[in-house]
Each structure stands twice: as structure tokens, then as C-alpha cells.
Amino acid sequence: METANSRNCGAELSDILGSQKENFLGKGRLCADQAKAYNDILDCRTAKMGSHTLTCDTCGKSRVSYNSCRNRHCPKCQYVRQLLWVEKLQCRLLPVRYFHVVFTIPKFLKPLFYLNQRECYGMLFAASALAVKKAASNPAFLGVDSGCLSVLHTWGQALNYHPHIHMLVPAGGPDPDNMEWIAANKKFFVPVKALSGIFRGVFMENLFHALRSNQLRIPEKQKGMYATPELVKKEAYSKSWHVYIKKRSKGTNQVVSYLGRYTHRVAISNSRIHSVENGTVKFSWKDYRDRKTKIMELPCGEFTRRFMQHVLPSGFYKIRYYGIMSSANSKTKMEDCFRLLKAPRLISFYEGLSTYEILEEILGQDPFRCPGCETGKMMYGLAEGKGTDP
């Protein structure tokens, strides 16, 4: 009997995409960004991606390694990036409690989102951040200058299309005079229903502006509704806009390790794929209704279709900072916050280290020690192909 803990370790995402290459790439079912991600995942660490040669500086032993694709949607190419980002973030966060807030959209907006990803994802980022800012600055709630770190995800556990924002919000902020840090109490500083209402109002205002200025393409099946603003408003205000505030985190280390699982994650990792047999895929997923991990079985074609929905537009930033946490405020408001909290600002441990030294720290051993003589170092020789690693 197969369980959620058993898996065929030989099965990978690239195997599934490879079996469907003709159906998706051959028939032009993908946009340019999706086609590039598809090919990159197929070619990652194969001869098609090119290679580089390592040669021992002591015994002369050589080893040829295939290059990584470095595509952000590839499950093989995110681990080191995630660790480096987490280390950098740890030095950037304030030493306070944080709230983890999740913003979602109602189902009727999903076709519009998928057709206008760059515009709609941007509105989702902006509306959720502004909602937090408005709530935090309201004297009736907390009356502080706040900020947030936001991460976009577009998938659910079953790979269904589910755009939402994961957000970290500090539990407090500087007062309007920048003279005192005001901490929030144990609960979030604004009732979740109030935050949901603010978020809905801000998003719909942005949406109507985009519709009036013809910035969006309208789904064919919804043209009647979007042609009448009153119908859109009625639909929007008849639905629940779920805002979920998760269990608060107590310190920066806990915050960083927790958020690190969200930042550079792709729609599905190879570790969740159990088998690829007879044209079907079995993969593990967590059913949040009963909080149990289960096995789902899908045809390879349907699995591929679901995965490709989550390829983001080229150059689109899925991690963004707002308010006191924004890059523009890094040398001003954030410095003031550290001063008010009487806390030193840390410097990244990896700052100034070479790529070799960083990899050695991450892996806990010298990744370039010669496997032959075990004393020399494997150095880069002449690179072949179209890429270089690491």
C-alpha cells in the first residue's frame, strides 16, 4: 500500500514535462515565458545546457559537469539562492515579533488574473500593502508607520491556480513623531474583518481604474459582467475576501526560517513527486481541510497544464518590500527603527566572501576538494557551451 511518505526517488518534474513536450511545445499551447521555462527545466544539468570542466590543481584529475538552467521555476536551481536570500534577510529584519498574513482573491477574479498576470499581480501586491499601511496608521487601531515583506504565490497544494500574497508584518512601528516604537498587543493590530474590507476597497478602486483606462484584457466568458461596473461591484461585494492571519512568530530566526520556505519555492518540488507511470503522476499534497498529507493522481498532461499556469511573467518580482521595510527606507526609517529598539544592525555573514567560500559554508565541507587525491582543489578550466556554474 502506497503512503504519502513513500516515493519513487527517480521521478522528477523534468520527466513529466519531457513526456508531454509534443503536446505543449509542439502545439504552441504556451506563451514565450512558459516555453522558455519549459525548455530550461528539461535541459537543466544536461548536455544541452552546456558544461564546465573542473581540474585538480594537484593531481590533474578532470571532471566535466553540466550547467544549471538557473530558471526560477526549476526545482533544482533554488536551494542556494534561498539560503543566500534568507541570510541577507536575517540582517535586514527588525528584532521584533511578526505576523504572517495571507491575502487571497475571490474565485470570480481568477480568469481575469490569469489573462492579465503582470497587471493583476501588481494590483494584488499594491492593494494588500496599502491595506496594512492604512490599518496600522489608523489611531483607532495602532497609529504607527508600518511596513511589510510580501511574497506572491499562485498555486495551491494540488497545483490549482490560486493567486495569493504571503506577508510578514512587524508587530508594531514608530509613532508619527518617530520618537517611540509602539508594539502591538498579542493579537493583530486590526480586526481581520476590517483589514479584509480595506483590502477589498483598495483593490476594487485600482481594478475599476484599470478597466476604465482599458489596461486589461477581459475573459471571453465574462465580457458581459465587466462591461457593467455595477455587476462587477455587486459580484465583488457579495463575496468573502479571505485575509488570514497565521500564528505569530516570536523572533527573527523563527521568522526567517519560516519565510524561507515560501520565498524561492516553485509550484512543486521533486521531493513531492512519487512516481510517473503509465501516463499518470502521483504526488503528495496537504489537504488543509483535515490537515493530512495525501497522494493525488493526475494524467501527465493535466499535471503539466497545472504546473505551467504558475510560470510568472519575465522580469516580474515575486518578492517585494513596502513601507518602513522598503529599499528606499533602508538607510532612513529602518535605521531609525533600530535606534528606537536600541538594537544593532547586523552585517551578512556572507558579505565579502567568494562563491567558493559561500558554498563551503552552506555545504559544511569543501565542495571542490578533489575526489581523487583528496588534497587538491578542483578548479575551473575552459568552459564549454552556453553557461557557467555555480
Secondary structure per residue as TSV (DSSP state, phi and psi in degrees):
chain	resnum	aa	ss	phi	psi
A	1	M	-	360.0	130.3
A	2	E	-	-83.2	137.0
A	3	T	-	-117.1	172.0
A	4	A	T	-68.7	-15.0
A	5	N	T	-93.6	-10.0
A	6	S	-	-95.8	144.9
A	7	R	-	-156.1	153.1
A	8	N	-	-85.3	105.9
A	9	C	T	-66.3	-12.5
A	10	G	T	-83.5	-12.1
A	11	A	-	-84.7	130.4
A	12	E	-	-134.4	164.7
A	13	L	H	-57.6	-39.9
A	14	S	H	-62.3	-30.8
A	15	D	H	-64.2	-41.9
A	16	I	H	-68.0	-46.8
A	17	L	H	-63.5	-37.0
A	18	G	H	-62.5	-36.7
A	19	S	H	-71.6	-17.8
A	20	Q	T	-112.0	13.3
A	21	K	H	-57.7	-44.4
A	22	E	H	-66.7	-37.9
A	23	N	H	-68.4	-30.8
A	24	F	H	-105.4	-51.3
A	25	L	T	-78.3	-38.6
A	26	G	T	-70.8	-25.3
A	27	K	T	-106.0	8.6
A	28	G	T	63.6	36.5
A	29	R	-	-85.3	-5.0
A	30	L	S	-115.6	149.4
A	31	C	-	-77.6	175.3
A	32	A	H	-60.4	-43.3
A	33	D	H	-65.1	-39.9
A	34	Q	H	-67.7	-41.6
A	35	A	H	-63.5	-39.5
A	36	K	H	-64.0	-45.6
A	37	A	H	-62.4	-41.0
A	38	Y	H	-58.4	-51.5
A	39	N	H	-65.9	-38.8
A	40	D	H	-62.2	-43.7
A	41	I	H	-65.0	-39.1
A	42	L	H	-64.4	-39.7
A	43	D	H	-89.9	-9.4
A	44	C	T	-56.6	126.5
A	45	R	T	59.2	37.8
A	46	T	S	-125.7	174.0
A	47	A	G	-62.0	-27.5
A	48	K	G	-65.4	-25.2
A	49	M	G	-88.3	-0.3
A	50	G	-	88.1	177.1
A	51	S	E	-145.9	169.3
A	52	H	E	-138.0	151.6
A	53	T	E	-110.9	132.3
A	54	L	E	-109.9	134.0
A	55	T	E	-129.2	132.3
A	56	C	E	-68.0	131.1
A	57	D	T	-79.2	-0.3
A	58	T	T	-112.9	-54.6
A	59	C	T	-103.0	-10.1
A	60	G	-	84.3	3.3
A	61	K	-	-61.9	136.8
A	62	S	E	-113.9	151.9
A	63	R	E	-144.7	131.1
A	64	V	E	-100.8	128.4
A	65	S	E	-122.6	141.2
A	66	Y	E	-82.1	147.2
A	67	N	-	-79.8	154.7
A	68	S	-	-84.4	155.7
A	69	C	-	-81.2	-25.8
A	70	R	-	62.9	15.6
A	71	N	-	-73.7	134.8
A	72	R	T	-69.0	-9.2
A	73	H	T	-97.9	-0.2
A	74	C	-	-86.8	126.9
A	75	P	T	-69.2	-13.1
A	76	K	T	-89.3	-12.6
A	77	C	S	-115.1	20.4
A	78	Q	-	-114.2	-14.5
A	79	Y	H	-61.8	-53.2
A	80	V	H	-65.8	-40.3
A	81	R	H	-58.9	-41.6
A	82	Q	H	-63.1	-45.1
A	83	L	H	-63.3	-41.1
A	84	L	H	-66.9	-40.2
A	85	W	H	-65.8	-41.8
A	86	V	H	-62.1	-42.8
A	87	E	H	-62.7	-42.2
A	88	K	H	-66.4	-40.2
A	89	L	H	-65.0	-37.4
A	90	Q	H	-58.7	-32.1
A	91	C	H	-82.7	-12.8
A	92	R	H	-96.2	-26.5
A	93	L	S	-76.1	148.3
A	94	L	-	-76.0	146.3
A	95	P	S	-80.6	65.5
A	96	V	S	-135.0	174.5
A	97	R	-	-70.2	156.4
A	98	Y	E	-132.8	152.4
A	99	F	E	-107.3	140.2
A	100	H	E	-102.7	113.9
A	101	V	E	-116.5	137.0
A	102	V	E	-118.8	125.3
A	103	F	E	-108.0	129.0
A	104	T	E	-123.7	169.9
A	105	I	-	-117.7	155.6
A	106	P	-	-68.5	156.4
A	107	K	G	-59.2	-35.6
A	108	F	G	-66.1	-18.0
A	109	L	G	-85.7	-12.6
A	110	K	H	-61.8	-42.3
A	111	P	H	-60.8	-38.2
A	112	L	H	-65.9	-41.7
A	113	F	H	-61.1	-46.2
A	114	Y	H	-66.7	-32.3
A	115	L	H	-79.0	-22.4
A	116	N	T	-132.3	58.3
A	117	Q	H	-61.2	-49.9
A	118	R	H	-59.5	-45.5
A	119	E	H	-70.9	-46.2
A	120	C	H	-72.6	-38.7
A	121	Y	H	-63.5	-38.0
A	122	G	H	-62.4	-41.5
A	123	M	H	-66.2	-35.8
A	124	L	H	-64.6	-44.3
A	125	F	H	-58.2	-52.8
A	126	A	H	-64.1	-43.1
A	127	A	H	-67.7	-41.5
A	128	S	H	-67.4	-40.5
A	129	A	H	-67.0	-41.7
A	130	L	H	-68.2	-34.3
A	131	A	H	-61.8	-42.9
A	132	V	H	-65.9	-42.4
A	133	K	H	-61.3	-46.0
A	134	K	H	-63.8	-42.6
A	135	A	H	-65.3	-44.1
A	136	A	H	-67.9	-36.0
A	137	S	H	-80.0	-12.0
A	138	N	-	-69.4	120.1
A	139	P	T	-59.0	-24.7
A	140	A	T	-70.0	-20.3
A	141	F	T	-104.2	-68.6
A	142	L	T	-136.8	-38.3
A	143	G	-	71.5	46.2
A	144	V	-	-130.8	165.9
A	145	D	-	-88.9	114.6
A	146	S	-	-110.3	-173.6
A	147	G	E	-165.9	-179.7
A	148	C	E	-163.3	161.2
A	149	L	E	-115.2	124.6
A	150	S	E	-118.8	138.5
A	151	V	E	-127.4	128.2
A	152	L	E	-88.8	131.3
A	153	H	E	-124.2	147.9
A	154	T	E	-119.6	4.3
A	155	W	E	-125.6	157.9
A	156	G	-	-103.8	179.9
A	157	Q	T	-62.7	-28.2
A	158	A	T	-91.9	14.1
A	159	L	-	68.7	13.1
A	160	N	-	-70.3	157.2
A	161	Y	E	-76.9	115.6
A	162	H	E	-148.8	76.8
A	163	P	E	-65.0	131.2
A	164	H	E	-159.5	162.1
A	165	I	E	-113.3	128.1
A	166	H	E	-96.0	129.0
A	167	M	E	-132.8	138.2
A	168	L	E	-105.3	125.4
A	169	V	E	-124.1	123.9
A	170	P	E	-63.6	143.2
A	171	A	S	-82.8	66.5
A	172	G	E	144.5	-170.2
A	173	G	E	176.2	171.2
A	174	P	E	-72.9	147.4
A	175	D	-	-71.8	169.4
A	176	P	T	-57.0	-28.0
A	177	D	T	-88.9	-2.1
A	178	N	S	60.0	35.5
A	179	M	S	-111.3	-13.7
A	180	E	-	-151.5	143.0
A	181	W	E	-90.0	121.5
A	182	I	E	-103.2	117.1
A	183	A	E	-89.2	143.0
A	184	A	-	-75.8	158.1
A	185	N	-	-76.4	-168.7
A	186	K	S	-63.8	-28.8
A	187	K	S	-93.5	166.1
A	188	F	-	-60.8	149.1
A	189	F	S	-74.0	-1.3
A	190	V	S	-144.4	139.8
A	191	P	-	-56.9	139.7
A	192	V	H	-60.8	-33.5
A	193	K	H	-67.2	-37.1
A	194	A	H	-66.8	-42.5
A	195	L	H	-63.6	-40.0
A	196	S	H	-62.1	-41.3
A	197	G	H	-65.4	-41.0
A	198	I	H	-64.0	-44.6
A	199	F	H	-59.8	-46.8
A	200	R	H	-61.5	-44.2
A	201	G	H	-63.8	-43.6
A	202	V	H	-66.7	-44.4
A	203	F	H	-63.6	-45.0
A	204	M	H	-65.9	-34.1
A	205	E	H	-62.0	-44.4
A	206	N	H	-66.2	-38.1
A	207	L	H	-65.6	-45.2
A	208	F	H	-63.6	-35.7
A	209	H	H	-63.6	-43.1
A	210	A	H	-66.2	-36.5
A	211	L	H	-69.1	-42.0
A	212	R	H	-64.8	-32.5
A	213	S	T	-94.8	11.6
A	214	N	T	55.7	41.0
A	215	Q	-	-86.6	-13.6
A	216	L	S	-117.9	146.7
A	217	R	-	-88.0	137.6
A	218	I	-	-99.6	132.2
A	219	P	-	-58.3	138.7
A	220	E	G	-54.1	-43.6
A	221	K	G	-74.6	-10.1
A	222	Q	G	-116.1	12.5
A	223	K	H	-60.7	-37.1
A	224	G	H	-62.1	-42.9
A	225	M	H	-68.4	-46.9
A	226	Y	H	-73.3	-14.1
A	227	A	T	-74.9	-16.0
A	228	T	-	-122.4	105.0
A	229	P	H	-54.3	-34.9
A	230	E	H	-62.8	-37.0
A	231	L	H	-68.0	-39.3
A	232	V	H	-64.3	-44.7
A	233	K	H	-63.4	-41.8
A	234	K	H	-61.8	-43.3
A	235	E	H	-65.0	-42.9
A	236	A	H	-65.6	-42.3
A	237	Y	H	-87.3	-1.3
A	238	S	T	-95.5	-6.6
A	239	K	S	-107.7	155.8
A	240	S	-	-84.7	130.3
A	241	W	-	-100.8	96.8
A	242	H	-	-71.4	122.3
A	243	V	E	-120.6	122.8
A	244	Y	E	-117.5	125.0
A	245	I	E	-103.3	112.9
A	246	K	E	-83.0	173.4
A	247	K	E	-51.9	130.9
A	248	R	E	-70.8	151.3
A	249	S	E	-100.4	143.7
A	250	K	-	-92.5	-23.2
A	251	G	S	-150.8	168.7
A	252	T	H	-65.3	-37.3
A	253	N	H	-62.3	-43.6
A	254	Q	H	-66.3	-40.1
A	255	V	H	-61.8	-47.8
A	256	V	H	-65.1	-47.1
A	257	S	H	-64.2	-35.4
A	258	Y	H	-69.4	-48.6
A	259	L	H	-70.9	-28.4
A	260	G	H	-57.6	-25.3
A	261	R	H	-74.1	-14.3
A	262	Y	H	-103.9	-27.9
A	263	T	H	-68.6	-58.2
A	264	H	S	-103.0	19.9
A	265	R	-	-73.0	141.1
A	266	V	-	-99.2	175.5
A	267	A	S	-57.5	-35.5
A	268	I	-	-151.8	140.0
A	269	S	-	-95.1	159.0
A	270	N	G	-61.8	-27.8
A	271	S	G	-66.8	-19.9
A	272	R	G	-88.0	-11.5
A	273	I	E	-87.1	120.6
A	274	H	E	-92.4	-41.4
A	275	S	E	-162.3	156.1
A	276	V	E	-131.7	103.4
A	277	E	E	-144.1	139.8
A	278	N	T	52.2	39.4
A	279	G	T	77.1	12.7
A	280	T	E	-129.0	155.4
A	281	V	E	-117.6	136.2
A	282	K	E	-114.7	126.7
A	283	F	E	-142.4	155.7
A	284	S	E	-86.8	147.3
A	285	W	E	-150.1	152.9
A	286	K	E	-99.7	121.8
A	287	D	E	-88.3	106.9
A	288	Y	T	-73.7	-10.2
A	289	R	T	-69.8	-38.4
A	290	D	T	-120.8	7.3
A	291	R	T	56.6	37.6
A	292	K	E	-116.0	145.2
A	293	T	E	-87.7	128.3
A	294	K	E	-128.3	173.0
A	295	I	E	-107.5	128.6
A	296	M	E	-112.0	142.2
A	297	E	E	-119.3	126.2
A	298	L	E	-134.7	149.8
A	299	P	E	-61.3	147.0
A	300	C	H	-56.9	-36.6
A	301	G	H	-64.3	-43.6
A	302	E	H	-69.2	-39.6
A	303	F	H	-59.3	-46.0
A	304	T	H	-63.4	-43.0
A	305	R	H	-59.1	-44.9
A	306	R	H	-64.0	-43.8
A	307	F	H	-62.9	-42.5
A	308	M	H	-68.9	-17.7
A	309	Q	T	-61.7	-21.8
A	310	H	T	-101.6	12.1
A	311	V	-	-78.5	121.1
A	312	L	-	-80.8	156.5
A	313	P	-	-58.8	146.3
A	314	S	T	-57.0	132.6
A	315	G	T	77.3	4.5
A	316	F	-	-82.9	128.1
A	317	Y	-	-85.2	118.7
A	318	K	S	-91.6	-5.9
A	319	I	E	-123.7	124.7
A	320	R	E	-139.0	152.6
A	321	Y	E	-118.9	141.1
A	322	Y	E	-133.9	160.0
A	323	G	E	62.8	-135.2
A	324	I	T	-65.4	-17.1
A	325	M	T	-94.3	-0.5
A	326	S	S	-70.6	157.4
A	327	S	G	-62.0	-33.9
A	328	A	G	-63.6	-25.2
A	329	N	G	-102.6	7.6
A	330	S	T	-60.0	-38.2
A	331	K	T	-96.2	-1.6
A	332	T	T	-118.9	-82.8
A	333	K	H	-65.1	-37.6
A	334	M	H	-66.7	-37.8
A	335	E	H	-62.7	-39.4
A	336	D	H	-63.8	-38.7
A	337	C	H	-64.7	-44.1
A	338	F	H	-60.8	-37.5
A	339	R	H	-65.2	-45.4
A	340	L	H	-64.6	-32.4
A	341	L	T	-85.6	-4.5
A	342	K	T	54.2	45.2
A	343	A	-	-124.4	140.9
A	344	P	-	-75.9	152.9
A	345	R	-	-95.2	125.9
A	346	L	-	-81.2	158.9
A	347	I	-	-111.5	137.3
A	348	S	-	-57.1	134.4
A	349	F	T	-60.8	-31.6
A	350	Y	T	-84.9	-6.2
A	351	E	T	-63.4	126.9
A	352	G	T	89.0	-8.5
A	353	L	-	-83.2	151.2
A	354	S	-	-78.3	168.3
A	355	T	H	-58.6	-41.8
A	356	Y	H	-59.7	-46.5
A	357	E	H	-66.1	-37.9
A	358	I	H	-63.9	-46.1
A	359	L	H	-62.5	-37.6
A	360	E	H	-64.9	-39.9
A	361	E	H	-67.2	-41.9
A	362	I	H	-67.3	-44.7
A	363	L	H	-84.0	-15.8
A	364	G	S	79.3	6.5
A	365	Q	S	-156.9	167.6
A	366	D	-	-76.7	110.1
A	367	P	T	-72.4	-10.3
A	368	F	T	-110.7	14.9
A	369	R	B	-68.5	136.2
A	370	C	-	-65.5	124.9
A	371	P	T	-72.7	-11.9
A	372	G	T	-85.1	-68.2
A	373	C	T	-86.7	-16.8
A	374	E	S	62.2	15.5
A	375	T	S	-125.3	-33.2
A	376	G	S	-79.6	174.0
A	377	K	B	-115.9	134.2
A	378	M	E	-77.3	115.9
A	379	M	E	-109.2	155.6
A	380	Y	E	-71.9	130.7
A	381	G	-	-100.6	-146.8
A	382	L	-	-74.1	126.9
A	383	A	-	-81.8	145.6
A	384	E	B	-118.0	156.3
A	385	G	T	83.8	-154.9
A	386	K	T	-113.1	11.3
A	387	G	-	-149.8	168.3
A	388	T	-	-134.9	151.0
A	389	D	-	-124.9	164.3
A	390	P	-	-79.0	360.0
